[in-house]
Each structure stands twice: as structure tokens, then as C-alpha cells.
Amino acid sequence: MPTSKSAASATPQPSRKLFNRPRFFAGLTALGLGSLLYLLDRPVDRTYFIPQFLADAAQPNGGASLFGSLGQQLPTFLHVFAFCLLTAALLRVGVRGSIAICSGWLIIDAAFEIGQHPDIAPVLAQWMPDWFSAAPVLENTAGYFLHGRFDPYDLVSIAAGALLALPLILATRRFDPSRDSTTNGV
């Protein structure tokens, strides 16, 4: 007995996944922890994106150092780890794609860290276009390089973040966004 068109349309269709939820929420959690670290541990005069009123409320004594010496490298670790996961959350990736994402974020974060080196920062600051000074967030680019602190241990934490994101990305492949059967993951 054929089913009617209205009965077939009433059958719930599985929703199409737009992103890999475990990766997405793990990445957001890592970003949240990094933001919390900046809010509670870092002096506000060294933190670009935290408003003074919020810092005053969260750290009345100028920073709690809750994370101790780990708090120095944890932000760089969390940044690369989070952005690897968030990027991979939006894509259906295989092993090569996962390696490319983690390598890409490792290179980007390492380049920004190396850009803070005292021998490199002044040169980079001179290369900043004039229009950056009028663009939100970009207006601080030269200052980021000139006033940032190069730390070789940050390079280690960046590499660790990328390396630890890779197995998590691969372990969560079954949650990747839907894709038609004619294409394969990268």
C-alpha cells in the first residue's frame, strides 16, 4: 500500500549537522578558560581586550596569579588548541586536513610570538599600514609586537596545543558535518 505524500512529509527528517559539536564546544571551553585566565590573572594594563571596569571587579588587587607559573604559557597553549578545534569543527576533515589545520594554527601563533622578539618587533611595527590605526583591533597591532614579550616557552606551548588538538580532532571525526556521498573528507 503506497504511502501518501502528506504522511511521508510528516516523518521527521534528521537535521543536517552544520558543525562538529564536540570540537566546537571543546574549542569554546578552551577559549573561555583562556579568557578567564586573562581576567583573573593578568594585569589589565597588559591585556588589550578586557575593559578596566571588568578587571577592577574581577581582580581588585591587580591579579590573583591563580595559575602560578603555568599561567605564563597557558594562554598560548589554549589559543592554538582552541582555534585548531574551532576550525576543524566547521569542516569535514581527514588526517591530512587535520594536520593542515593544526600546522596552520601552529605557524600563525608561532609567527606572532616570534614577531614579539626584540630584534624583529621594531621592523614589523614599521611595516604596519597607516590605516590600521583607525581599525578596531588592528590599531593595536604595532603595540602588540613592540610591547609584547617574546618567550621561547610560549613556542613550546604553541606546539603542544597544536599537537594535542590533532588526536582530539581525529577522535571526533564521526561527528563531522554532513556531506553528500560523492565527496570525501580531506
Secondary structure, 3 states (H helix, E strand, C coil): CCCCHHHHHHCCCCCCCCCCHHHHHHHHHHHHHHHHHHHHHCCHHHCCCCCHHHHHHHCCCCCCCCCCCHHHHHHHHHHHHHHHHHHHHCCCCCHHHHHHHHHHHHHHHHHHHHCCCCCCHHHHHHHCCHHHHHCCCHHHHHHHHHHCCCCHHHHHHHHHHHHHHHHHHHHCHHHCCCCCCCCCCC
